[in-house]
Structure formats: C-alpha cells, structure tokens
Amino acid sequence: MLYRADDAKITALNLGDWNSYFKLLQQQLSESFEIKLLTFTRIDLCAFKAKRLYSSDPESYAIGGFKDIEHNTWTETVINRQQVFVAHTIEQLAEVFFDHQLIAQLGLGSVINWPIVFNGNVVGTVNLLAGSGAYEQQSLEILEQLYPWLLVPFVGPFEIKESS
C-alpha cells in the first residue's frame, strides 16, 4: 500500500500538482488518524509569521496570507524545543490558539501540531484536528514514517494559489 501511495505522490510532485500531493498525504494520514481538519503551515522565523499552504477546509481556514505567531506554550514547545504539541480539549486549545472559538464551532477539540525541522530550524507544521479526546491514545509513529514526505512542501519550490 505505501509503495502505491508513494508512486502517486511522486507523480503529483513531478507534475507540480501540490493540491493532489496534499490530498494524498491527507489520505495516508487518515488511515491512522481521525482528521476533521488538516493544515500545512509554513513558518517564517525571521518575521515570526505563519502562512497556511494547505487546508482541508479552505472555507474556514483559507490558504495564503501571513499571520503573526504568538509567544506562548505552543511556541515554546513547537518552535523553540521543536517538539510535537498535542492538546485533547478545547480548553487546552483556548490557552494557545486565538481562534479557539472557530475551532470549537467546527466541532474540533483535539490537535496534533507536528513541527517540520530543516537545517536545524522549524520551517513548518503539519496540523491535525478532530473532536475532543481524539488523540489521547494516539501513536505518532506514522508521522515519523511519513516525515520525508511531509518535509517536501517546506523545502522545495512551492507556490500556492491564495483563495480570494
């Protein structure tokens, strides 16, 4: 199964078809994780801003545009320590995400933020969200296995078409 999925990802990359590439990654991740929202976010450490490259729900979380990164527990964990951030309840999310009300309105309450590190710096995050408690017993091994594929959009030539 992984071989066929890898072939499809390679084909998407050869064609420069980033949307298909992200959807293939989402499909693979969905085999191991409950995912109601998946985003890929580029991190600009110099400007301390983030830019969404992909969203499985572009109406609620559009791609493109930079937003400031807040200094909080999330930043300390993901950016400074380069470790995974996991929250299991909307209350935990509210402590670190300014948009926690939208997250709650979408029925989300759990998150995994997987830092993508290249050349010693966090260059992006892969963000999985689902209902409260969805990731309490979740193994993160598949994210480790897919890491080279998750890294590609953050280090290759990548152009996104911003939603209007």
N, C-alpha and C positions, 0 to 999 in steps of 0.2 A: 504494500500500500504506500509506504513512504517513497519508494522509488518512482511510482507513477506520479505522485504529487510533486516530487522534485522535478520530474520531467516537465510537468505543466508549469511550474514556477520558472524553470529555465526558459521555456518557450515565451512566457509572458515578459521576462526580462529582455530576451533577445528582440522582442517586438516593441519594447519600451512601454508596455501596457501595464502601468502601475496599478490601475484600478483592479484588473484581473489578478495581479500579483497579490495585492492586499486581500482580495476575496478568497484566494487560495489559502493564504495564511490563516484567515478567519475560519475557513472550513476545517483546516487541520486543528486549530486551537479548540474549536467547538466539539471535536471528538473527545476532548479531555476536560473541558471546562464548560460550565453554564455561562453563556455570554449573551447579555441583553444589549450591551453597548461595547464596541471595541474601537479604540482610537490609537493612532500612532502620532506622537508629538515630538517635533524637533526641538532641542534645547540649544539656545544661543547663550553660552556662559558669559561672553563679553558684554552683551546687552542685558543679560539676566531676564530673557524673554523666552516664551514658548510659542510654537506655531504648529497647529494641527495639520498633519499631512494626509490623514485618512480618518474617516468616521463612518461607522456602520449606520449611523443615524444623522445624516447631514442636515436634516431639518432642525434638530435640537442642538447639534454640535457640528457646526459648519467647518469645512476645511479652510485653511488660509488665515491670514491676519495674525499679527503677533499680540500676545498678552503678557503682562508683567508676571514674573514668578514671585510669589510671596515668600517671605522668610518665616518659616515655621517648622514644625516637627517633620513634615513631609520633606521639606528642603534639606533639612539636616540628614534625614535617612537616605533619600534618593540621590540628591546632588552631592552632598559632602561626603557621606560614607559609602555611596554607590551600592546601596543595599535595596532590596525589594521592600516596598511599602504595601502592607495588607491591612485593610480595615473591614470589619464584619457587620457594622451597624451604621445607620445614618447619623447617629450621634458622634461616632468616631470620624465619619467623613466631614461633619459640620465643623470639627475642630481645625481642619486643614484646607477645606475647599470653599471658596467664596460662593460657588454656585450650588451649594448643597440643597437649596430649596428646589431647583430644577431637577437635580439628581433624585430627590425624594418624589417629585411629581411624576417622574418617569418610572417609578416603582423600583428604583435601584437603592441598594443599601450596603453592598459589598464591593470592594475594589482590590485589584492587584495592579500595582504600578511597577513594572519591570524596567529597571534602568538599562539602557544600551550604552556601553562604555567602549570608546575607541581612543587609542593613543593616550590612555590614562584619564580621559575626561568623559563625563556623561554627555552624549550627543543627542540623546532622545529617550523616550519612554514608550513602552507598549502598555496600554491601559485596558484592563478587562473589568467590566462592571456587570453585576447581576443583583438579584434580590438579597435582602439581609441574610447573613449567615451562609451564603452560597459557597464561600471559600474557606470555611472554618477547618475542614479536614482535607483540604486540597493539597496534593503533591504538586510541586512546581517543576518537576523533572522534565516535562515536555517543553517548557520554556527554555530550559538548559539545552535540550536536544535541538531545538529549532533556532538557537541563538545565532548561528551564522546567517540563517535566512532572515531573521528579524533585524540584523545589523545592516543588511544591504541598502535599504532606503535611506539610511542615515549617512552612508559614506560614499555612495555612488552619485552620479549626476542625476538629480531628481528635480523635476518641475511639476508643480501642481497647478491645476486649474481651479482657481478660487471660485467658490459659489457666490452668487450675487445676492 
